[in-house]
Each structure stands twice: as C-alpha cells, then as structure tokens.
C-alpha cells in the first residue's frame, strides 16, 4: 500500500518533470483514461454475465 509520504514524493517529482502548467492537463488525461478503463471493465463484466 502506498502511504501519503510516497504520494507526496511522486507528486513533487511530477511537478519538477512537467512543470506547474502541464500538471493539471496530465491529471485530467489520467482521470479520463481511468474512467474509460472502468467503463470498459463494466462492459466486459456485463457481456460476460450474458
């Protein structure tokens, strides 16, 4: 399990790599990707249940 300190370190590294202007765009893209992945999982589960 990842703790809060590890998350903060990862966020700090991302901020240094991508800069403060690109970070919100990166987070938005990641959120959209996770949403699409979950949608695909639900669709697959629904089709497997038939």
ChimeraX commands (.cxc) that place a marker at each C-alpha (Angstrom):
marker #1 position 0.00,0.00,0.00 radius 0.5
marker #1 position 1.24,3.47,-0.84 radius 0.5
marker #1 position 1.34,5.95,2.03 radius 0.5
marker #1 position 0.86,9.71,1.97 radius 0.5
marker #1 position 4.58,10.41,2.00 radius 0.5
marker #1 position 5.14,8.32,-1.11 radius 0.5
marker #1 position 2.27,10.09,-2.89 radius 0.5
marker #1 position 3.73,13.48,-1.97 radius 0.5
marker #1 position 7.16,12.47,-3.28 radius 0.5
marker #1 position 5.63,11.24,-6.55 radius 0.5
marker #1 position 3.65,14.48,-6.95 radius 0.5
marker #1 position 6.77,16.54,-6.29 radius 0.5
marker #1 position 8.71,14.60,-8.92 radius 0.5
marker #1 position 5.88,15.03,-11.43 radius 0.5
marker #1 position 5.78,18.75,-10.71 radius 0.5
marker #1 position 9.51,19.02,-11.33 radius 0.5
marker #1 position 9.34,16.97,-14.54 radius 0.5
marker #1 position 6.29,18.51,-16.17 radius 0.5
marker #1 position 6.02,21.94,-14.58 radius 0.5
marker #1 position 3.02,23.56,-12.98 radius 0.5
marker #1 position 1.34,24.42,-16.29 radius 0.5
marker #1 position 1.29,20.87,-17.67 radius 0.5
marker #1 position 0.39,19.10,-14.42 radius 0.5
marker #1 position -3.39,19.84,-14.50 radius 0.5
marker #1 position -3.53,18.70,-18.12 radius 0.5
marker #1 position -1.70,15.49,-17.21 radius 0.5
marker #1 position -4.04,14.84,-14.26 radius 0.5
marker #1 position -7.10,15.42,-16.45 radius 0.5
marker #1 position -5.83,12.99,-19.07 radius 0.5
marker #1 position -5.09,10.40,-16.40 radius 0.5
marker #1 position -8.59,10.79,-14.95 radius 0.5
marker #1 position -10.19,10.36,-18.36 radius 0.5
marker #1 position -8.09,7.25,-19.01 radius 0.5
marker #1 position -9.13,5.71,-15.69 radius 0.5
marker #1 position -12.79,6.48,-16.43 radius 0.5
marker #1 position -12.56,4.81,-19.85 radius 0.5
marker #1 position -10.83,1.79,-18.31 radius 0.5
marker #1 position -13.59,1.42,-15.71 radius 0.5
marker #1 position -16.24,1.78,-18.39 radius 0.5
marker #1 position -14.55,-0.98,-20.38 radius 0.5
marker #1 position -14.41,-3.24,-17.33 radius 0.5
marker #1 position -18.11,-2.75,-16.63 radius 0.5
marker #1 position -18.93,-3.50,-20.27 radius 0.5
marker #1 position -16.81,-6.65,-20.21 radius 0.5
marker #1 position -18.43,-7.82,-16.96 radius 0.5
marker #1 position -21.88,-7.17,-18.40 radius 0.5
marker #1 position -21.10,-9.15,-21.56 radius 0.5
marker #1 position -19.54,-12.00,-19.58 radius 0.5
marker #1 position -22.69,-12.23,-17.46 radius 0.5
marker #1 position -24.91,-12.87,-20.50 radius 0.5
marker link #1:1,2 radius 0.2
marker link #1:2,3 radius 0.2
marker link #1:3,4 radius 0.2
marker link #1:4,5 radius 0.2
marker link #1:5,6 radius 0.2
marker link #1:6,7 radius 0.2
marker link #1:7,8 radius 0.2
marker link #1:8,9 radius 0.2
marker link #1:9,10 radius 0.2
marker link #1:10,11 radius 0.2
marker link #1:11,12 radius 0.2
marker link #1:12,13 radius 0.2
marker link #1:13,14 radius 0.2
marker link #1:14,15 radius 0.2
marker link #1:15,16 radius 0.2
marker link #1:16,17 radius 0.2
marker link #1:17,18 radius 0.2
marker link #1:18,19 radius 0.2
marker link #1:19,20 radius 0.2
marker link #1:20,21 radius 0.2
marker link #1:21,22 radius 0.2
marker link #1:22,23 radius 0.2
marker link #1:23,24 radius 0.2
marker link #1:24,25 radius 0.2
marker link #1:25,26 radius 0.2
marker link #1:26,27 radius 0.2
marker link #1:27,28 radius 0.2
marker link #1:28,29 radius 0.2
marker link #1:29,30 radius 0.2
marker link #1:30,31 radius 0.2
marker link #1:31,32 radius 0.2
marker link #1:32,33 radius 0.2
marker link #1:33,34 radius 0.2
marker link #1:34,35 radius 0.2
marker link #1:35,36 radius 0.2
marker link #1:36,37 radius 0.2
marker link #1:37,38 radius 0.2
marker link #1:38,39 radius 0.2
marker link #1:39,40 radius 0.2
marker link #1:40,41 radius 0.2
marker link #1:41,42 radius 0.2
marker link #1:42,43 radius 0.2
marker link #1:43,44 radius 0.2
marker link #1:44,45 radius 0.2
marker link #1:45,46 radius 0.2
marker link #1:46,47 radius 0.2
marker link #1:47,48 radius 0.2
marker link #1:48,49 radius 0.2
marker link #1:49,50 radius 0.2
view
